[in-house]
Amino acid sequence: MLNQFITIFAVFALSYSGLVAQSQTARSNSKATPPQPDLQIKEYLFSPANDKAMKVHVVNTGNAGSGLCILRLTVRKINGVSVGRVTEVKLPPLAAGKNKWLVVDAKSILPNNISLESTTFKLNADATAIVAESNENNKWQSRITAWFAARRIAVFESGEER
């Protein structure tokens, strides 16, 4: 009889510990992350009518809307010389899954005889990091891979990836 009691108690204890573990797993899985935006630069096009401007395609691939933020163009080099000239445009709020084409005009930061396409530059959506995004870590990664992946930031020199 004692053996039966020990066996029943052991089965009960194992069953109970399994239920506790399932309950804890269910509670930890119920802590879902809140919806967040994720702004990315998908592509850009140089303007045939204005050699100092471009159109930039920004997409919110997140699952929540973004707030107003800044799209920044940084001209890093002109004719191989480091310059670090910046111009910014307001990026309006984007609902989840929506996109927007913006015109960025660099006339105010480029010499008259230099086209934007001939410079080394960087594009950055949410340049001031005001939007809490679902993937904040892809900002740095995007700086390196944007030419290939057409993501958030693009770096070019004379049309060739560097």
C-alpha positions as CSV (number, residue, x, y, z in Angstrom):
1,M,0.0,0.0,0.0
2,L,2.9,2.3,0.8
3,N,4.3,1.6,-2.7
4,Q,1.0,2.5,-4.3
5,F,0.9,5.8,-2.3
6,I,4.4,6.7,-3.4
7,T,3.7,5.9,-7.0
8,I,0.5,8.0,-7.0
9,F,2.2,10.8,-5.2
10,A,5.1,10.8,-7.7
11,V,2.7,10.8,-10.7
12,F,0.8,13.7,-9.1
13,A,4.0,15.6,-8.4
14,L,5.3,15.2,-12.0
15,S,1.9,16.2,-13.4
16,Y,1.7,19.2,-11.2
17,S,5.2,20.4,-12.1
18,G,4.4,19.9,-15.8
19,L,1.3,22.1,-15.4
20,V,3.3,24.8,-13.6
21,A,5.9,24.8,-16.4
22,Q,3.1,25.1,-19.0
23,S,1.5,27.9,-17.1
24,Q,4.8,29.8,-16.8
25,T,5.5,29.3,-20.5
26,A,2.0,30.6,-21.4
27,R,2.5,33.7,-19.2
28,S,5.9,34.4,-20.7
29,N,4.5,34.0,-24.2
30,S,1.6,36.3,-23.5
31,K,4.0,39.2,-23.0
32,A,3.9,40.1,-26.7
33,T,5.9,43.1,-27.8
34,P,3.8,46.1,-28.6
35,P,3.3,47.0,-32.3
36,Q,6.0,49.3,-33.6
37,P,6.9,50.9,-36.9
38,D,10.1,50.1,-38.9
39,L,11.1,52.7,-41.4
40,Q,13.3,51.6,-44.3
41,I,14.6,53.3,-47.5
42,K,13.6,50.9,-50.3
43,E,15.1,52.8,-53.2
44,Y,16.0,56.2,-54.6
45,L,16.1,57.7,-58.0
46,F,18.1,60.6,-59.3
47,S,16.1,63.4,-61.0
48,P,16.8,63.8,-64.7
49,A,15.5,67.4,-64.5
50,N,17.6,68.4,-61.4
51,D,21.1,67.0,-61.0
52,K,21.1,68.0,-57.3
53,A,17.9,66.2,-56.3
54,M,16.6,62.7,-55.8
55,K,13.4,60.9,-55.0
56,V,13.6,58.6,-52.0
57,H,11.1,55.8,-51.4
58,V,10.5,55.2,-47.6
59,V,8.4,52.3,-46.4
60,N,7.1,51.5,-43.0
61,T,7.5,47.7,-42.8
62,G,6.5,47.6,-39.1
63,N,3.1,46.8,-37.6
64,A,2.3,50.3,-36.3
65,G,2.3,53.8,-37.6
66,S,5.3,56.0,-37.3
67,G,5.4,59.6,-36.1
68,L,6.8,62.6,-37.9
69,C,10.6,62.3,-38.2
70,I,13.6,63.4,-40.3
71,L,15.0,62.0,-43.5
72,R,18.6,63.1,-43.7
73,L,21.0,63.3,-46.7
74,T,24.6,63.6,-45.7
75,V,27.1,64.4,-48.5
76,R,30.2,62.7,-47.2
77,K,32.6,63.4,-50.1
78,I,32.9,65.7,-53.1
79,N,35.6,64.8,-55.6
80,G,37.2,62.5,-53.0
81,V,37.4,65.3,-50.3
82,S,35.5,64.7,-47.0
83,V,32.8,67.4,-46.5
84,G,30.0,66.1,-44.3
85,R,27.3,68.5,-45.6
86,V,23.7,67.8,-44.5
87,T,20.2,68.6,-45.7
88,E,17.0,67.3,-44.1
89,V,13.4,66.9,-45.1
90,K,10.4,66.1,-42.9
91,L,9.2,62.5,-43.2
92,P,5.5,62.6,-42.5
93,P,3.9,59.9,-40.3
94,L,3.5,56.6,-42.1
95,A,0.8,54.0,-41.2
96,A,2.0,50.4,-41.0
97,G,2.6,48.9,-44.5
98,K,2.4,52.3,-46.1
99,N,5.1,54.2,-48.2
100,K,6.0,57.6,-49.3
101,W,8.2,59.1,-52.0
102,L,10.0,62.3,-50.9
103,V,12.1,64.7,-52.9
104,V,15.5,65.6,-51.4
105,D,17.1,68.7,-53.0
106,A,20.8,69.1,-52.2
107,K,21.2,72.4,-54.1
108,S,22.0,74.3,-50.8
109,I,24.9,72.0,-49.9
110,L,26.5,71.3,-53.3
111,P,28.8,73.5,-55.5
112,N,27.2,74.6,-58.8
113,N,29.3,72.3,-60.9
114,I,28.7,69.1,-58.8
115,S,25.8,66.7,-59.3
116,L,24.5,64.7,-56.3
117,E,25.0,61.5,-58.2
118,S,28.8,62.2,-58.4
119,T,29.2,62.5,-54.6
120,T,29.5,60.0,-51.8
121,F,26.4,60.3,-49.6
122,K,24.3,58.7,-47.0
123,L,20.5,58.6,-46.6
124,N,19.0,58.0,-43.2
125,A,15.3,57.7,-42.4
126,D,14.5,58.7,-38.8
127,A,17.9,60.3,-38.6
128,T,17.3,61.7,-35.1
129,A,16.0,58.3,-33.8
130,I,12.7,59.9,-32.6
131,V,10.6,56.9,-33.7
132,A,10.8,53.8,-31.5
133,E,11.1,51.1,-34.1
134,S,10.7,47.3,-34.0
135,N,14.3,46.8,-35.1
136,E,16.5,49.6,-33.9
137,N,19.6,47.4,-34.5
138,N,19.1,47.4,-38.3
139,K,20.2,51.0,-38.5
140,W,23.9,50.3,-38.4
141,Q,23.5,47.1,-40.5
142,S,21.6,49.1,-43.0
143,R,24.5,51.5,-43.4
144,I,26.7,48.7,-44.6
145,T,24.2,46.7,-46.7
146,A,21.9,49.3,-48.1
147,W,23.4,49.4,-51.6
148,F,22.6,45.7,-51.9
149,A,19.5,45.5,-49.8
150,A,18.1,49.0,-50.5
151,R,17.3,49.3,-46.8
152,R,17.4,52.4,-44.6
153,I,20.8,54.0,-45.4
154,A,22.7,54.0,-48.7
155,V,26.4,54.9,-49.2
156,F,27.8,55.4,-52.7
157,E,30.8,56.9,-54.4
158,S,30.5,57.7,-58.1
159,G,27.7,55.1,-58.5
160,E,29.9,52.3,-57.1
161,E,29.5,50.7,-53.7
162,R,32.4,51.4,-51.4
